Amino acid sequence: MSHEKKLNELEATAICGNDISSSCLYVSALAIAYAGQYAWVALLLVGAVLFLFRKIYGEVVGALPLNGGAYNVLLNTTSKRNAALAACLTILSYMATAVISASEAMHYLHTLWHGLPIIGATLGLLGLFLALTILGISESAKVAVGIFLVHLTSLTLLVGATIWFLATNGIGTLSFNFAQPVPGGHLLTALFFGFSAAMLGISGFESSANFVEEQAPGVFGKTLRNMWVVVSFFNPVIAFLAVAALPLAEVGPNTETLLSYLGTKTGGRWLGTLISIDAVAVLSGAVLTSFVGVSGLMKRMTLDRILPQSFLKENKRKSNYLILIIFFLLCVSVLLITNGQLGPLSGVYTISFLSVMAFFALGNFLLKRKRPNLPRPVYAGIVTVAVALFSILLALYGNVRLHPDYLIVFLQYFLPAMVLVYVMLNRTAILNLTLAAIESFTEHSPRFSRIARLRIRRKLRQLHQQEFVFFTKGDNVSNLNKVMAYVVENEFTTRLKIVTMLQEGETFPQELMNDIRVLDRAYEQIEVEVVTMPGRFGPELIDRLSQEWNIPKNFMFIGSPGDRFPYQISELGGVRLII
C-alpha cells in the first residue's frame, strides 16, 4: 500500500474487516459448544466489550497515530522490554490467525471436494501465501473490498434464508433446544464459558491499528465503528438462528463448517456452496493479512534492534524473506502440533490476542498518566478502560480454565520467543559476560582466547557506535536525567546527541549546559554531544538530520508534546516519545 494514496473508509474497513469478520465463520459453533442455546447472549456480551474498546483504541491511536498497535503504544509510554512483550504476543496472534484461517478455509473447501486432504491442503495454502509475500505481493485494497462485500452479502443471504426457513417450518427446533439442559448445569456458568470462548469473535479488531498511517484522516475511528457493527450484528444473530434451525446435537459434528451446513439445511445446496466458496476466499484473505502484518511488525522490531539484524535481508522484490520463512515454519509447527483441530488452535489464538488487547488497555492507562497533554480526538473514561480490561482478563481466565492444555501449547511458543527477545535486549551484558568467561577459562589457549576476544569486542563496538538523538527546547535537568536513564536502560549505545533549535538572537542556556556536563559525568558510559543550530523543529529537519548523520528516525527521541504542537506524531516519521 502506498503512503501517498491514503485508504478511504471502505478500503480500510475491508482490509481489517476481512480479518475480524472471518471469525463469523466459526465463532458461533464455539459459543454454542459452551453456552448452548444461550450462545447468542454470550456473543452480545462480547459486542458490549468491543464497544468499550472502540473508545480505548480511538484514544490511544488518535494520540499516537503510528503503525504497530500495542507494540507502538508501549514503546512510546514505557520501556522497550514491555513493548517487546506485547510484540511477541502479537506475533503469536498473527501465527494463530494464519493457521486457524488456513485450516478453516480448507475445512470449508472439503465440503465441496470430499477427497481433499485437509492438513496437506492447509500446508499448501500457507506455502502459497509464503511464496506470494516473498514475491512482494501484498493485499490489494480493491481485492479486499471485493472479498468483504461478497462476504457481507453471503452472510446476509444466510440470515435471510434461515429466517424464511423458520417462517415456513416453524420454531419447533428452537423450543426443543431451549428445553435442553444448560451446558455446565447453570446459566451463569454457561454464559461465562460461552463469553470466554466467544471472545474469539473479535480477534482482528486490533488490525486497523497496525496500518493507521496508510488511512486517510478520520478513517481510523470509522473502521472501529464498522467492525463493531458487523460482528455485533452477525455473530449473535447467526448463533441464534443456528440454535433456532438446528438441533444442538448437530452443531458439534459440524463445528468447523457450521455456516455452510446451516446454509445447506435452510437454503439448499446452492447456499451451502456459496458460503463455502465465500469462506475459502475471506479466510484466505485473513491468512494473507497475517503474513503482511507480521512482516511489518517484525521488521519494525528488527529496526529497533530487538530481533537479529539478519532479518532485514531483502530479495530483489524488497521482501524480508527470512522473516516470512521463519513465520511460515512456526505456522507449520503449530499446525502439526494441534493436528489442525479448531479447539487447540482457537485456544492459542484467543490467549494471545486477548493478552494483546489487555496490553492495549494498560497502554491507555499509561498514556493518560505519562502523556496527558497529547491531543486526542476521543477520550475513554477511567471506568470504561477498567471495565474493558477486567472483561478481557475474565475471558482470559475462562479460556485457561476451560482448557489448561491449550496454555501449554501457547507457552511452547511464547516462552522461546521471549527468551530470544530478552537475549537480544541484553546482548551487550551477555557479550561482556562471555568475554570475562573467555579470559578466565582459556589461559591454556591464548590464540583461541585472542581470536574470540577480538570478535566479541568488534561486535560490542558495532552495537555501541550507533548514535541516538534527543531534541530538546531547554528541558530541565530532571527531564534530561530521565532521557539519560532511558537510553542507558533501553539502548545499546555510547553516543547521544542533544539537539536544540535556536531562534535568531537566542543563545544556549548556560545553566542547561552545566546540567548536561553533570549528567555526562554521572552517566560515564554515554558520551554526550550538544548540538545547537538555527531553525525550527519539524519533519523537514528530522528528514535532513537523519540523512546527514545516518541515524534512523526511530533512534531519535522527543519529549511528549502539548496540545499546541503543530504536527501530528505520525508526521515525524517514527520519532519516539520517551518523557
C-alpha positions in Angstrom: 0.0 0.0 0.0 1.3 3.4 -0.9 1.7 6.1 1.7 0.9 8.8 -0.9 -2.6 7.5 -1.6 -4.5 7.1 1.7 -7.1 4.4 2.1 -10.7 5.6 2.3 -13.3 4.3 4.7 -14.5 1.3 2.6 -11.0 0.2 1.7 -9.6 0.4 5.2 -12.7 -1.3 6.7 -12.4 -4.1 4.1 -8.8 -4.8 4.9 -9.3 -5.1 8.7 -13.0 -6.2 8.3 -11.9 -9.4 6.3 -9.8 -10.3 9.3 -12.4 -9.8 12.1 -15.5 -10.8 10.1 -13.9 -14.1 9.1 -14.4 -15.2 12.7 -18.2 -15.2 11.9 -17.5 -18.5 10.1 -16.5 -20.4 13.2 -17.2 -18.4 16.4 -20.9 -19.4 16.6 -20.1 -23.1 16.8 -17.6 -22.4 19.6 -20.0 -20.3 21.5 -22.8 -22.9 21.2 -20.4 -25.6 22.4 -20.0 -23.8 25.8 -23.2 -21.8 26.1 -25.6 -24.0 24.2 -28.9 -22.3 23.4 -27.7 -19.1 25.1 -24.7 -18.6 22.8 -26.2 -15.5 21.3 -26.3 -13.8 24.7 -22.6 -14.6 25.2 -21.9 -13.0 21.8 -24.0 -9.9 22.7 -21.8 -9.5 25.8 -18.7 -9.7 23.5 -20.2 -7.0 21.4 -20.6 -4.8 24.5 -17.0 -5.3 25.5 -15.9 -4.4 21.9 -18.0 -1.2 22.2 -15.8 -0.2 25.1 -12.6 -0.9 23.2 -13.7 1.3 20.4 -13.0 4.3 22.7 -9.8 2.8 24.1 -8.3 2.2 20.6 -9.7 5.6 19.4 -7.9 7.5 22.2 -4.6 5.7 22.0 -4.2 5.6 18.2 -5.7 9.1 17.9 -2.9 10.4 20.3 -0.2 8.2 18.7 -1.3 7.6 15.1 1.6 5.3 14.2 1.6 1.7 12.9 2.4 -1.1 15.4 -0.6 -1.4 17.6 0.2 -2.4 21.2 3.9 -2.5 20.5 3.9 1.1 19.4 1.8 2.2 22.4 4.1 0.6 25.0 7.2 1.7 23.1 6.1 5.3 23.5 4.8 5.1 27.1 7.1 2.6 28.8 10.3 0.5 28.2 11.4 -1.4 25.2 11.2 -4.6 27.2 7.4 -4.1 27.8 6.9 -3.2 24.2 8.7 -6.4 23.1 6.4 -8.5 25.3 3.4 -7.1 23.6 5.1 -7.6 20.2 5.7 -11.3 20.9 2.1 -11.8 21.8 1.1 -10.0 18.6 3.3 -12.3 16.5 1.8 -15.3 18.2 -1.6 -13.9 17.5 -0.7 -13.5 13.8 0.6 -17.0 13.7 -2.5 -18.5 15.2 -4.6 -16.3 12.8 -2.8 -17.7 9.8 -3.1 -21.3 10.9 -6.7 -21.2 12.1 -7.8 -19.3 9.0 -6.0 -21.6 6.6 -7.3 -24.7 8.4 -10.9 -23.4 8.4 -10.6 -22.4 4.7 -9.6 -26.0 3.8 -12.4 -27.4 6.0 -14.9 -25.4 4.0 -13.3 -26.4 0.8 -13.6 -30.0 1.9 -17.4 -29.7 1.8 -17.0 -29.1 -1.9 -14.2 -31.6 -2.6 -14.5 -34.5 -0.2 -11.3 -36.1 -1.3 -9.2 -33.0 -0.1 -6.5 -33.9 2.5 -7.2 -31.1 4.9 -3.8 -31.0 6.7 -1.9 -31.2 3.4 -4.1 -28.6 1.8 -3.6 -26.3 4.8 0.2 -26.6 4.4 -0.2 -25.9 0.7 -2.2 -22.8 1.3 0.3 -21.5 3.9 3.1 -22.2 1.4 1.2 -20.4 -1.3 1.0 -17.2 0.7 4.6 -17.6 1.7 5.6 -17.6 -1.9 3.3 -14.7 -2.8 4.6 -12.5 0.0 8.2 -13.3 -0.8 7.5 -12.2 -4.4 6.3 -8.9 -2.9 2.5 -9.3 -3.4 0.5 -7.7 -0.5 -3.2 -7.3 -0.1 -4.8 -5.0 -2.6 -7.4 -2.6 -1.3 -9.7 -3.3 -4.3 -9.4 -7.1 -3.9 -10.1 -6.7 -0.2 -13.2 -4.6 -0.9 -14.5 -7.2 -3.3 -14.0 -10.1 -0.8 -15.5 -8.0 2.0 -18.6 -7.1 0.1 -19.2 -10.7 -1.1 -18.7 -11.9 2.4 -21.3 -9.5 3.8 -23.7 -10.4 1.0 -23.2 -14.1 1.7 -23.8 -13.7 5.5 -26.9 -11.5 4.7 -28.3 -14.2 2.4 -27.7 -16.8 5.1 -29.6 -14.8 7.7 -32.4 -14.1 5.2 -32.7 -17.8 4.1 -32.7 -19.0 7.7 -35.4 -16.5 8.8 -37.5 -17.7 5.8 -36.9 -21.3 6.7 -38.1 -20.7 10.2 -41.1 -18.7 9.0 -42.2 -21.6 6.8 -41.2 -24.6 9.0 -42.0 -23.2 12.4 -39.8 -22.8 15.6 -40.2 -26.4 16.9 -36.4 -26.9 16.9 -35.9 -23.6 18.9 -38.4 -24.7 21.5 -36.7 -28.1 21.7 -33.3 -26.7 22.1 -34.3 -24.3 24.8 -35.9 -27.2 26.7 -32.5 -28.9 26.9 -30.3 -28.6 30.0 -27.9 -25.7 30.0 -24.2 -26.7 29.5 -22.4 -26.7 32.8 -25.7 -27.1 34.7 -26.1 -23.4 35.4 -26.9 -20.4 33.2 -24.2 -18.1 34.6 -21.6 -20.9 34.2 -22.7 -21.4 30.6 -22.6 -17.7 29.9 -19.2 -17.3 31.5 -17.5 -20.0 29.4 -19.5 -19.1 26.3 -18.4 -15.5 26.7 -14.8 -16.6 27.1 -14.8 -18.8 24.0 -16.8 -16.2 22.0 -14.1 -13.6 22.5 -12.5 -15.3 19.5 -15.2 -13.4 17.5 -13.4 -10.1 18.0 -10.0 -11.2 17.0 -8.7 -8.9 14.3 -10.1 -5.8 15.9 -6.6 -4.6 16.6 -5.6 -5.0 12.9 -6.7 -1.5 11.9 -4.2 0.0 14.4 -1.4 -1.8 12.5 -1.9 0.3 9.3 -3.3 3.5 10.6 -0.6 5.6 8.8 -2.0 4.3 5.5 -5.5 5.6 6.3 -6.9 9.0 5.3 -7.6 11.4 8.2 -10.7 10.5 10.2 -10.9 7.0 8.7 -9.5 5.0 11.7 -12.4 5.7 14.0 -14.9 4.8 11.3 -13.1 1.4 10.8 -13.6 0.7 14.5 -17.2 1.5 14.3 -17.8 -0.5 11.2 -16.0 -3.6 12.6 -18.1 -3.3 15.8 -21.3 -3.1 13.8 -20.5 -6.2 11.6 -19.6 -8.6 14.4 -22.1 -7.2 16.9 -24.9 -7.9 14.4 -23.9 -11.1 12.6 -22.3 -13.1 15.4 -25.3 -13.0 17.8 -27.9 -13.3 15.0 -26.2 -16.2 13.3 -25.8 -18.0 16.6 -29.5 -17.5 17.5 -30.6 -18.6 14.0 -28.4 -21.7 14.2 -30.0 -22.6 17.6 -33.4 -22.0 16.1 -32.9 -24.1 12.9 -30.5 -26.9 14.0 -30.8 -29.4 16.9 -27.9 -28.7 19.2 -26.7 -32.3 18.7 -25.9 -31.5 15.0 -23.7 -28.5 15.9 -20.8 -30.4 17.4 -20.1 -32.7 14.4 -20.2 -29.7 12.1 -18.1 -27.2 14.2 -15.6 -26.4 11.5 -18.2 -25.8 8.8 -21.3 -24.8 10.7 -22.3 -21.9 8.5 -22.2 -23.9 5.2 -24.1 -26.7 7.0 -26.7 -24.2 8.2 -26.9 -22.8 4.7 -27.5 -26.2 3.1 -30.2 -27.1 5.7 -32.1 -23.8 5.4 -31.5 -22.5 1.8 -30.4 -25.6 -0.2 -27.2 -26.8 -1.6 -26.6 -23.6 -3.6 -26.4 -21.6 -0.4 -24.2 -24.0 1.4 -21.9 -24.0 -1.7 -21.9 -20.1 -1.7 -21.0 -20.0 2.0 -18.2 -22.5 1.4 -16.7 -20.5 -1.5 -17.1 -17.3 0.4 -15.4 -18.8 3.4 -12.4 -20.0 1.4 -11.9 -16.5 0.0 -12.3 -14.5 3.2 -10.3 -16.9 5.3 -7.5 -16.9 2.7 -7.6 -13.1 2.8 -7.0 -13.4 6.6 -4.0 -15.6 6.0 -2.5 -13.0 3.7 -3.2 -10.3 6.2 -1.3 -12.3 8.8 1.8 -12.7 6.6 1.8 -9.0 5.6 1.1 -7.8 9.2 3.8 -10.0 10.9 6.3 -8.9 8.2 5.8 -5.3 9.0 5.8 -5.8 12.8 9.0 -7.9 12.9 10.8 -5.5 10.5 9.9 -2.7 12.9 11.2 -4.8 15.9 14.4 -5.5 13.9 15.0 -1.9 13.1 14.6 -1.2 16.9 17.3 -3.8 17.4 15.0 -6.2 19.3 15.4 -9.0 16.7 18.6 -10.1 14.8 19.7 -7.7 12.1 19.9 -10.6 9.6 16.0 -10.4 9.5 16.4 -7.2 7.4 17.8 -9.1 4.4 15.8 -8.4 1.3 15.4 -10.1 -2.0 15.1 -8.3 -5.3 11.4 -7.7 -4.6 12.3 -5.9 -1.4 10.6 -8.6 0.8 12.2 -9.6 4.1 12.3 -13.2 3.1 13.9 -14.5 6.3 11.0 -13.1 8.4 8.5 -14.7 6.2 10.2 -18.1 6.1 10.6 -18.2 9.9 6.9 -17.2 10.3 5.9 -19.9 7.8 7.9 -22.6 9.7 6.3 -21.5 13.0 2.8 -21.8 11.4 3.6 -25.3 10.1 4.8 -26.4 13.5 1.7 -25.2 15.4 -0.5 -26.8 12.7 1.2 -30.2 13.2 1.2 -30.0 17.0 -2.5 -29.3 17.1 -3.2 -31.5 14.1 -5.4 -28.7 12.7 -8.0 -29.1 15.4 -10.1 -25.9 15.9 -10.2 -26.2 19.7 -6.4 -26.0 20.4 -5.9 -23.5 17.6 -8.6 -21.2 18.9 -7.3 -21.6 22.4 -3.8 -20.4 21.4 -5.3 -17.7 19.2 -7.6 -16.4 22.0 -5.0 -16.4 24.7 -2.6 -14.4 22.5 -4.9 -11.8 21.1 -6.7 -11.3 24.5 -3.3 -10.6 26.0 -2.6 -8.1 23.3 -5.9 -6.3 24.0 -5.2 -6.3 27.7 -1.8 -4.6 27.0 -3.6 -2.1 24.8 -5.9 -1.2 27.7 -2.9 -0.9 30.0 -1.2 1.3 27.4 -4.3 3.5 27.6 -3.8 3.9 31.3 -0.1 4.7 30.8 -0.9 7.2 28.0 -3.3 9.1 30.4 -0.6 9.2 33.1 2.6 9.8 31.1 1.3 11.7 28.0 -1.6 13.7 29.4 -1.0 16.7 27.1 -1.0 14.8 23.8 -4.1 15.9 21.8 -6.6 13.0 21.2 -9.9 13.0 19.3 -11.6 10.5 21.6 -11.2 10.1 25.4 -12.1 6.8 27.1 -13.0 7.3 30.8 -11.2 5.5 33.5 -14.2 3.4 34.3 -14.6 2.4 30.6 -11.0 1.3 30.4 -11.1 -0.5 33.8 -14.3 -2.4 32.9 -12.9 -3.4 29.5 -9.6 -4.6 31.0 -11.5 -6.6 33.6 -13.7 -8.2 31.0 -10.6 -9.2 28.9 -8.8 -10.7 32.0 -12.0 -12.5 32.9 -12.3 -14.0 29.4 -8.6 -14.9 29.5 -9.1 -16.7 32.8 -12.1 -18.5 31.4 -10.2 -19.8 28.4 -7.3 -21.1 30.5 -9.8 -22.7 32.9 -11.6 -24.4 30.0 -8.5 -25.9 28.5 -5.3 -25.7 30.6 -3.6 -27.8 28.0 -4.0 -25.0 25.4 -2.0 -22.8 27.7 0.9 -25.3 27.4 0.7 -25.1 23.6 0.7 -21.3 23.9 3.7 -21.2 26.3 5.7 -23.6 24.0 5.8 -20.7 21.5 5.6 -17.6 23.7 8.4 -18.5 26.1 11.1 -19.3 23.4 10.1 -16.0 21.6 10.5 -14.1 24.8 13.9 -15.8 25.6 15.1 -14.7 22.1 13.9 -11.2 22.6 15.4 -10.8 26.0 18.7 -12.2 24.8 18.7 -9.6 22.1 17.8 -6.8 24.5 20.6 -7.9 26.9 23.2 -8.9 24.4 25.8 -6.4 25.5 25.7 -7.8 29.0 25.8 -11.3 27.7 28.8 -10.5 25.4 30.6 -8.8 28.3 30.0 -11.8 30.5 31.2 -14.1 27.7 34.3 -12.0 27.3 35.1 -12.3 31.0 34.5 -16.1 30.9 36.8 -16.5 28.0 39.5 -14.5 29.7 39.1 -16.7 32.8 38.9 -20.2 31.3 41.2 -20.0 28.3 44.6 -19.4 29.9 46.0 -22.5 28.2 44.7 -21.5 24.7 45.9 -17.9 24.3 45.4 -18.0 20.5 41.8 -19.1 20.7 41.2 -16.6 23.5 42.7 -13.7 21.4 40.5 -14.5 18.4 37.3 -14.9 20.4 38.0 -11.7 22.3 38.6 -9.7 19.1 35.3 -11.0 17.6 33.3 -10.1 20.8 34.9 -6.7 21.1 34.2 -6.0 17.4 30.6 -6.9 17.9 30.4 -4.7 21.0 31.8 -1.8 19.0 29.3 -2.3 16.3 26.5 -2.2 18.8 27.8 0.9 20.6 28.7 3.0 17.7 25.1 3.7 16.7 24.3 7.3 17.7 21.0 8.5 19.2 19.4 11.9 19.2 17.3 13.8 21.7 15.6 17.0 20.6 15.1 19.5 23.4 13.9 23.0 23.9 15.6 24.0 27.2 14.5 20.9 29.2 15.2 21.0 32.9 17.8 18.7 34.5 15.1 16.3 35.7 13.9 15.6 32.2 17.4 15.3 30.8 18.2 12.8 33.6 15.2 10.7 32.5 16.5 10.8 28.9 19.9 9.5 30.0 18.4 6.8 32.2 16.1 5.7 29.3 19.0 5.5 26.9 21.2 3.5 29.3 18.3 1.1 30.1 16.9 0.5 26.7 19.5 1.1 24.0 23.0 -0.2 23.1 25.0 3.0 22.6 27.8 5.1 24.0 26.8 8.2 22.0 24.0 10.7 22.4 23.4 14.0 20.6 21.3 16.5 22.4 19.9 18.9 19.8 18.4 22.3 20.5 17.0 24.7 17.8 17.7 28.4 18.4 15.8 31.3 17.0 17.6 34.4 15.8 19.3 36.1 18.7 18.9 33.2 21.1 21.8 31.5 22.9 22.0 28.1 24.5 21.2 28.4 28.3 24.4 28.2 30.3 22.6 26.6 33.2 21.4 23.8 30.9 24.9 23.3 29.6 26.1 23.0 33.2 23.4 20.4 33.9 24.4 18.4 30.8 28.0 18.4 31.9 27.0 17.0 35.3 24.9 14.3 33.7 27.7 13.5 31.3 29.9 12.7 34.3 27.1 10.8 36.1 26.4 8.6 33.1 30.1 7.9 32.2 29.1 5.1 29.7 27.4 7.7 27.5 29.3 10.4 25.6 27.0 13.4 25.2 27.4 15.9 22.4 25.4 19.1 22.5 24.4 20.5 19.1 22.8 23.9 18.6 21.5 25.0 15.2 19.3 27.8 13.8 15.9 26.9 12.5 12.6 25.3 13.6 11.9 21.7 14.7 9.7 19.8 12.3 9.5 16.8 9.8 11.9 18.5 7.3 14.6 18.9 10.0 14.2 15.3 11.1 14.5 14.1 7.4 17.6 16.2 6.8 19.4 15.2 10.0 18.5 11.6 9.6 20.2 11.6 6.2 23.2 13.8 7.2 24.0 11.9 10.3 22.9 8.4 9.1 20.7 8.0 12.1 17.4 6.2 11.6 14.3 8.2 12.7 13.3 5.6 15.2 16.6 6.3 17.1 15.5 10.0 17.5 13.6 11.0 20.7 11.5 13.9 21.8 9.6 14.7 25.0 5.8 14.5 25.0 4.4 17.5 23.0 1.5 19.6 24.2 -1.8 20.4 22.5 -0.1 23.4 20.7 2.3 21.2 18.9 1.9 22.0 15.2 2.5 18.5 13.8 0.9 15.0 14.1 3.2 12.5 15.7 2.8 10.4 12.6 4.4 13.2 10.5 7.7 12.8 12.4 8.5 9.5 10.7 8.7 7.3 13.8 10.4 9.6 16.3 9.9 8.2 19.7 8.4 9.8 22.8 10.4 9.0 25.9 9.5 11.6 28.6 
